[in-house]
Amino acid sequence: MGVLLTGDVRLASPPEIFLRISRIIEDPRKTVHDAERVIEHDPALAARLLRLVNSAFYGFPRRIVSISHAVSLIGLKELRDLVLATVVVERFGRLPVRSMSMREFWRISVRGALLARELSKAFAGMESMFVCGLLHEVGRLVIYARIPELARAALLLAEAESLEERIAERRTYGFDHYQLGAELLRRWQLPAVVVATLRHHGRPAGAGGFSRETALVTLALLVAIEDLSAVQASQRPDLGELMDFLHLPTELLAEAMETADRQFESVYSLLMGP
């Protein structure tokens, strides 16, 4: 599995600007102004971040005109997550993936990320849910870019034997795209919650202190991938189990889906760039 993550700087090296801001957050001697200087060193990134902060993603009544003002409203950790989302979308957008629609991939990922973020508001203490959702399927991109023939073989096996995709992947190349994505993001030194929600996809009970986050992100992405309604999700045994695990009523899922749909077009266009 690890060999797929070497030999390509886009995969092998973590986003440096994310690591720099993380170090600032962890250093009590650093201030918001240190992070602001790091971000403003990249004017294009700073401009995109401000557009996101001023979008329907937050819905602030007045325009935010500086990174420091943005941090005062959303916090440094939240801004760091937006940096990570923006940089990763740009980096993976350049992977040579020909056997799948990149536009459709990111539409699903952004929709799932928005849904995960909105659902997390019902639970205390959840962080980085938008990033968890946005990056939840990155292992699939790596597989399609690096071993497209085997990826196709796994899909054919899943169809021929009516297997779950992850099981067909493991039979074909020994691991699934969630395991690969978790290993990539672990190497990138991303927050433990991001890695855990990937590594334990569909198995929240095994995720330890991140069991609720894992259940929530799994639910959000499966709903986005299969384009289900809240009622349809509640009637599916696997998704119904996740909703029961979270004590999540169908009405709350429906409300979160409506909010995510309202935010989608503006957030998607801003993340994807011109």
Beta strands, then each sheet from edge to edge (+ up, - down):
end
